[in-house]
């Protein structure tokens, strides 16, 4: 089935992770397909309509040429369904609000091959707004909340995974150890001091959640590196609530090669070099 990311967020656009996460709230499901700008799958042509099984990436639609061969062409943004409400709006890295992700990717497609198109990405969900600058002290606080949040998301998935479709058996065994540990810090609105103290005291509980999130994002292709597109399902919902999101992930790319390697990701979240394990992301 399709891969879903479960973000346990309330629908408010303000606050931060510590205030927004309400464990037990209905998960807002964000399908990664919303952000897959780099994937184009071409399957065998079948039946009378050659476009039936010819899949185009976001921003493109299938048309047939004179010889009845299917091809992907840029979608006209005006053919996108009208946005139902503001919640469908997205903000591009050009700081422009688009009516929906369909409008955004159709526009990006028309700019393919240009410098502007190469630099244009979906920045975050919602209309563009002023995002406060991220101060150094705030930047250091971000991973504290993020680690705690990832651990709580995994625990909640474990609690709800009756049909074994949210976590694999191997993942469930790893989360079970965290879930059953009586020292585990329960979900709540904790002070930064407490979060820092817990990371120090119960460091081992955070190793797997950090690896797990990397594995969830590293999908196209699975290569041990995160691209801007692969990071989008996590970044896009977070930015309006956590104004340090962009700076944090930019800093994660320590060698500035536009990719975040597993080792860079782990370092960003305070995981020691000797605890980085590729097997944990599978």
KOLFI-591156 format. One record per residue (C-alpha): residue number from 1; residue in three letters; chain; x, y, z. Coordinates in nm, 3 decimals, decimal comma. Layout:
REM residues N
SITE     n   res   chain      east     north        up
SITE   NUM   Ala       A         X         Y         Z
...
REM end
This chain:
REM residues 282
SITE     n   res   chain      east     north        up
SITE     1   Unk       A     0,000     0,000     0,000
SITE     2   Unk       A     0,102     0,365    -0,015
SITE     3   Unk       A     0,352     0,484     0,240
SITE     4   Unk       A     0,205     0,725     0,494
SITE     5   Unk       A     0,372     0,953     0,743
SITE     6   Unk       A     0,181     0,994     1,064
SITE     7   Unk       A     0,210     1,340     1,209
SITE     8   Unk       A     0,039     1,367     1,547
SITE     9   Unk       A    -0,033     1,733     1,514
SITE    10   Unk       A    -0,329     1,950     1,600
SITE    11   Unk       A    -0,458     2,165     1,316
SITE    12   Unk       A    -0,338     2,493     1,464
SITE    13   Unk       A    -0,064     2,666     1,267
SITE    14   Unk       A     0,110     2,811     1,568
SITE    15   Unk       A     0,319     2,684     1,855
SITE    16   Unk       A     0,590     2,423     1,839
SITE    17   Unk       A     0,630     2,049     1,864
SITE    18   Unk       A     0,618     2,041     2,241
SITE    19   Unk       A     0,285     2,225     2,246
SITE    20   Unk       A     0,137     2,075     1,930
SITE    21   Unk       A     0,183     1,705     1,986
SITE    22   Unk       A    -0,117     1,557     2,150
SITE    23   Unk       A    -0,062     1,185     2,177
SITE    24   Unk       A    -0,395     1,021     2,121
SITE    25   Unk       A    -0,504     1,288     1,875
SITE    26   Unk       A    -0,612     1,167     1,533
SITE    27   Unk       A    -0,302     1,141     1,317
SITE    28   Unk       A    -0,297     1,372     1,019
SITE    29   Unk       A    -0,187     1,148     0,737
SITE    30   Unk       A     0,038     1,304     0,481
SITE    31   Unk       A     0,094     1,085     0,180
SITE    32   Unk       A     0,446     1,109     0,049
SITE    33   Unk       A     0,304     1,126    -0,303
SITE    34   Unk       A     0,222     1,490    -0,237
SITE    35   Unk       A     0,592     1,566    -0,252
SITE    36   Unk       A     0,733     1,318    -0,502
SITE    37   Unk       A     0,862     1,562    -0,759
SITE    38   Unk       A     1,154     1,346    -0,870
SITE    39   Unk       A     0,983     1,018    -0,950
SITE    40   Unk       A     0,859     0,908    -1,288
SITE    41   Unk       A     0,741     0,550    -1,331
SITE    42   Unk       A     0,669     0,417    -1,678
SITE    43   Unk       A     0,488     0,085    -1,696
SITE    44   Unk       A     0,391    -0,141    -1,985
SITE    45   Unk       A     0,131     0,005    -2,218
SITE    46   Unk       A    -0,195    -0,187    -2,191
SITE    47   Unk       A    -0,552    -0,178    -2,325
SITE    48   Unk       A    -0,683     0,074    -2,574
SITE    49   Unk       A    -0,578     0,381    -2,375
SITE    50   Unk       A    -0,197     0,395    -2,373
SITE    51   Unk       A    -0,209     0,648    -2,088
SITE    52   Unk       A    -0,389     0,410    -1,849
SITE    53   Unk       A    -0,073     0,263    -1,701
SITE    54   Unk       A     0,167     0,539    -1,793
SITE    55   Unk       A     0,236     0,726    -1,471
SITE    56   Unk       A     0,375     1,077    -1,473
SITE    57   Unk       A     0,548     1,257    -1,190
SITE    58   Unk       A     0,383     1,546    -1,006
SITE    59   Unk       A     0,318     1,841    -1,234
SITE    60   Unk       A     0,290     1,631    -1,550
SITE    61   Unk       A    -0,001     1,460    -1,725
SITE    62   Unk       A    -0,007     1,186    -1,987
SITE    63   Unk       A    -0,091     1,263    -2,349
SITE    64   Unk       A    -0,054     1,052    -2,664
SITE    65   Unk       A     0,137     1,169    -2,970
SITE    66   Unk       A     0,049     1,110    -3,337
SITE    67   Unk       A     0,171     0,749    -3,319
SITE    68   Unk       A    -0,046     0,683    -3,013
SITE    69   Unk       A     0,260     0,670    -2,786
SITE    70   Unk       A     0,203     0,798    -2,430
SITE    71   Unk       A     0,422     1,083    -2,312
SITE    72   Unk       A     0,435     1,302    -2,004
SITE    73   Unk       A     0,382     1,674    -2,060
SITE    74   Unk       A     0,356     1,963    -1,817
SITE    75   Unk       A     0,010     2,009    -1,672
SITE    76   Unk       A    -0,155     2,347    -1,726
SITE    77   Unk       A    -0,197     2,490    -1,372
SITE    78   Unk       A    -0,545     2,612    -1,471
SITE    79   Unk       A    -0,657     2,248    -1,509
SITE    80   Unk       A    -0,580     2,172    -1,143
SITE    81   Unk       A    -0,887     2,125    -0,921
SITE    82   Unk       A    -0,981     2,446    -0,740
SITE    83   Unk       A    -0,860     2,454    -0,380
SITE    84   Unk       A    -1,136     2,366    -0,133
SITE    85   Unk       A    -0,991     2,591     0,134
SITE    86   Unk       A    -0,678     2,764     0,259
SITE    87   Unk       A    -0,556     2,440     0,417
SITE    88   Unk       A    -0,469     2,322     0,064
SITE    89   Unk       A    -0,240     2,618     0,000
SITE    90   Unk       A     0,133     2,557    -0,014
SITE    91   Unk       A     0,428     2,795     0,001
SITE    92   Unk       A     0,712     2,762    -0,248
SITE    93   Unk       A     1,076     2,845    -0,181
SITE    94   Unk       A     1,011     3,150    -0,402
SITE    95   Unk       A     0,797     3,275    -0,110
SITE    96   Unk       A     0,488     3,258    -0,328
SITE    97   Unk       A     0,158     3,099    -0,217
SITE    98   Unk       A     0,012     2,840    -0,455
SITE    99   Unk       A    -0,353     2,729    -0,439
SITE   100   Unk       A    -0,254     2,363    -0,400
SITE   101   Unk       A     0,037     2,124    -0,447
SITE   102   Unk       A    -0,107     2,052    -0,796
SITE   103   Unk       A    -0,075     2,420    -0,892
SITE   104   Unk       A     0,276     2,430    -0,747
SITE   105   Unk       A     0,413     2,126    -0,930
SITE   106   Unk       A     0,244     2,224    -1,259
SITE   107   Unk       A     0,416     2,564    -1,233
SITE   108   Unk       A     0,750     2,404    -1,143
SITE   109   Unk       A     0,723     2,177    -1,447
SITE   110   Unk       A     0,690     2,472    -1,685
SITE   111   Unk       A     1,022     2,599    -1,544
SITE   112   Unk       A     1,204     2,267    -1,600
SITE   113   Unk       A     1,556     2,314    -1,730
SITE   114   Unk       A     1,583     2,669    -1,598
SITE   115   Unk       A     1,786     2,791    -1,301
SITE   116   Unk       A     1,467     2,918    -1,140
SITE   117   Unk       A     1,296     2,580    -1,182
SITE   118   Unk       A     1,596     2,393    -1,038
SITE   119   Unk       A     1,589     2,610    -0,727
SITE   120   Unk       A     1,211     2,600    -0,679
SITE   121   Unk       A     1,084     2,352    -0,420
SITE   122   Unk       A     0,774     2,313    -0,209
SITE   123   Unk       A     0,877     2,483     0,116
SITE   124   Unk       A     0,589     2,421     0,354
SITE   125   Unk       A     0,218     2,352     0,386
SITE   126   Unk       A    -0,009     2,654     0,417
SITE   127   Unk       A     0,001     3,006     0,278
SITE   128   Unk       A     0,335     3,186     0,287
SITE   129   Unk       A     0,383     3,381     0,606
SITE   130   Unk       A     0,659     3,551     0,798
SITE   131   Unk       A     0,884     3,285     0,952
SITE   132   Unk       A     1,086     3,430     1,238
SITE   133   Unk       A     1,465     3,408     1,207
SITE   134   Unk       A     1,606     3,115     1,404
SITE   135   Unk       A     1,843     3,222     1,680
SITE   136   Unk       A     2,144     3,006     1,778
SITE   137   Unk       A     1,996     2,920     2,118
SITE   138   Unk       A     1,667     2,816     1,955
SITE   139   Unk       A     1,854     2,604     1,701
SITE   140   Unk       A     2,006     2,403     1,986
SITE   141   Unk       A     1,658     2,347     2,134
SITE   142   Unk       A     1,506     2,208     1,814
SITE   143   Unk       A     1,663     1,858     1,824
SITE   144   Unk       A     1,557     1,818     2,190
SITE   145   Unk       A     1,189     1,847     2,096
SITE   146   Unk       A     1,230     1,665     1,767
SITE   147   Unk       A     1,390     1,356     1,925
SITE   148   Unk       A     1,122     1,338     2,194
SITE   149   Unk       A     0,852     1,379     1,929
SITE   150   Unk       A     0,993     1,101     1,708
SITE   151   Unk       A     1,004     0,866     2,006
SITE   152   Unk       A     0,641     0,950     2,093
SITE   153   Unk       A     0,525     0,903     1,732
SITE   154   Unk       A     0,684     0,558     1,724
SITE   155   Unk       A     0,529     0,460     2,058
SITE   156   Unk       A     0,186     0,574     1,936
SITE   157   Unk       A     0,226     0,378     1,610
SITE   158   Unk       A     0,320     0,073     1,818
SITE   159   Unk       A     0,009     0,113     2,034
SITE   160   Unk       A    -0,218     0,143     1,729
SITE   161   Unk       A    -0,057    -0,117     1,505
SITE   162   Unk       A    -0,310    -0,397     1,546
SITE   163   Unk       A    -0,297    -0,498     1,180
SITE   164   Unk       A     0,083    -0,492     1,147
SITE   165   Unk       A     0,070    -0,239     0,864
SITE   166   Unk       A     0,235     0,056     1,038
SITE   167   Unk       A     0,555    -0,110     1,156
SITE   168   Unk       A     0,744    -0,422     1,048
SITE   169   Unk       A     0,795    -0,705     1,298
SITE   170   Unk       A     1,159    -0,605     1,344
SITE   171   Unk       A     1,059    -0,243     1,407
SITE   172   Unk       A     0,791    -0,349     1,653
SITE   173   Unk       A     1,044    -0,546     1,858
SITE   174   Unk       A     1,268    -0,242     1,877
SITE   175   Unk       A     0,985    -0,009     1,978
SITE   176   Unk       A     0,856    -0,265     2,229
SITE   177   Unk       A     1,181    -0,227     2,427
SITE   178   Unk       A     1,125     0,150     2,443
SITE   179   Unk       A     0,753     0,114     2,516
SITE   180   Unk       A     0,802    -0,127     2,806
SITE   181   Unk       A     1,092     0,059     2,963
SITE   182   Unk       A     0,966     0,204     3,290
SITE   183   Unk       A     1,222     0,486     3,265
SITE   184   Unk       A     1,061     0,616     2,944
SITE   185   Unk       A     0,961     0,981     2,965
SITE   186   Unk       A     0,586     0,991     2,895
SITE   187   Unk       A     0,457     1,228     2,626
SITE   188   Unk       A     0,383     1,576     2,754
SITE   189   Unk       A     0,477     1,943     2,746
SITE   190   Unk       A     0,821     1,906     2,904
SITE   191   Unk       A     1,080     2,173     2,978
SITE   192   Unk       A     1,392     2,179     2,762
SITE   193   Unk       A     1,601     2,101     3,072
SITE   194   Unk       A     1,403     1,783     3,132
SITE   195   Unk       A     1,430     1,680     2,765
SITE   196   Unk       A     1,808     1,735     2,772
SITE   197   Unk       A     1,836     1,542     3,101
SITE   198   Unk       A     1,631     1,253     2,963
SITE   199   Unk       A     1,843     1,232     2,647
SITE   200   Unk       A     2,153     1,207     2,863
SITE   201   Unk       A     2,006     0,947     3,103
SITE   202   Unk       A     1,806     0,740     2,851
SITE   203   Unk       A     2,017     0,798     2,541
SITE   204   Unk       A     1,963     0,442     2,409
SITE   205   Unk       A     1,587     0,502     2,373
SITE   206   Unk       A     1,651     0,771     2,113
SITE   207   Unk       A     1,889     0,583     1,881
SITE   208   Unk       A     1,621     0,385     1,696
SITE   209   Unk       A     1,362     0,668     1,653
SITE   210   Unk       A     1,627     0,886     1,485
SITE   211   Unk       A     1,727     0,603     1,250
SITE   212   Unk       A     1,364     0,510     1,183
SITE   213   Unk       A     1,271     0,859     1,064
SITE   214   Unk       A     1,568     0,863     0,827
SITE   215   Unk       A     1,455     0,529     0,682
SITE   216   Unk       A     1,099     0,657     0,635
SITE   217   Unk       A     1,227     0,949     0,431
SITE   218   Unk       A     1,503     0,774     0,234
SITE   219   Unk       A     1,278     0,618    -0,031
SITE   220   Unk       A     1,352     0,757    -0,379
SITE   221   Unk       A     1,596     0,591    -0,410
SITE   222   Unk       A     1,693     0,405    -0,091
SITE   223   Unk       A     2,059     0,507    -0,095
SITE   224   Unk       A     2,155     0,636     0,250
SITE   225   Unk       A     2,114     1,001     0,148
SITE   226   Unk       A     1,823     1,243     0,181
SITE   227   Unk       A     1,748     1,490    -0,097
SITE   228   Unk       A     1,541     1,807    -0,059
SITE   229   Unk       A     1,246     1,619    -0,211
SITE   230   Unk       A     1,279     1,322     0,025
SITE   231   Unk       A     1,294     1,556     0,323
SITE   232   Unk       A     0,979     1,744     0,217
SITE   233   Unk       A     0,718     1,521     0,390
SITE   234   Unk       A     0,884     1,600     0,723
SITE   235   Unk       A     0,985     1,962     0,660
SITE   236   Unk       A     0,668     2,090     0,497
SITE   237   Unk       A     0,425     2,036     0,789
SITE   238   Unk       A     0,686     2,138     1,048
SITE   239   Unk       A     0,805     2,476     0,921
SITE   240   Unk       A     0,490     2,675     1,011
SITE   241   Unk       A     0,517     2,546     1,371
SITE   242   Unk       A     0,892     2,521     1,416
SITE   243   Unk       A     1,071     2,821     1,267
SITE   244   Unk       A     1,414     2,658     1,309
SITE   245   Unk       A     1,328     2,365     1,079
SITE   246   Unk       A     1,494     2,504     0,765
SITE   247   Unk       A     1,812     2,618     0,940
SITE   248   Unk       A     1,838     2,289     1,129
SITE   249   Unk       A     1,826     2,073     0,817
SITE   250   Unk       A     2,060     2,307     0,629
SITE   251   Unk       A     2,308     2,268     0,915
SITE   252   Unk       A     2,266     1,887     0,904
SITE   253   Unk       A     2,422     1,893     0,557
SITE   254   Unk       A     2,767     1,944     0,711
SITE   255   Unk       A     2,963     1,907     0,385
SITE   256   Unk       A     2,712     2,127     0,198
SITE   257   Unk       A     2,667     1,881    -0,091
SITE   258   Unk       A     2,284     1,918    -0,093
SITE   259   Unk       A     2,239     1,567     0,049
SITE   260   Unk       A     2,204     1,461     0,412
SITE   261   Unk       A     2,386     1,133     0,470
SITE   262   Unk       A     2,278     0,900     0,753
SITE   263   Unk       A     2,594     0,990     0,946
SITE   264   Unk       A     2,517     1,364     0,913
SITE   265   Unk       A     2,155     1,306     1,018
SITE   266   Unk       A     2,259     1,108     1,327
SITE   267   Unk       A     2,516     1,371     1,429
SITE   268   Unk       A     2,249     1,641     1,397
SITE   269   Unk       A     2,035     1,459     1,653
SITE   270   Unk       A     2,324     1,395     1,892
SITE   271   Unk       A     2,368     1,024     1,811
SITE   272   Unk       A     2,729     0,911     1,861
SITE   273   Unk       A     2,930     0,788     1,562
SITE   274   Unk       A     2,965     0,438     1,708
SITE   275   Unk       A     2,585     0,407     1,732
SITE   276   Unk       A     2,512     0,487     1,366
SITE   277   Unk       A     2,384     0,162     1,216
SITE   278   Unk       A     2,252     0,126     0,860
SITE   279   Unk       A     2,055    -0,185     0,966
SITE   280   Unk       A     1,838     0,030     1,194
SITE   281   Unk       A     1,690     0,227     0,904
SITE   282   Unk       A     1,553    -0,082     0,729
REM end
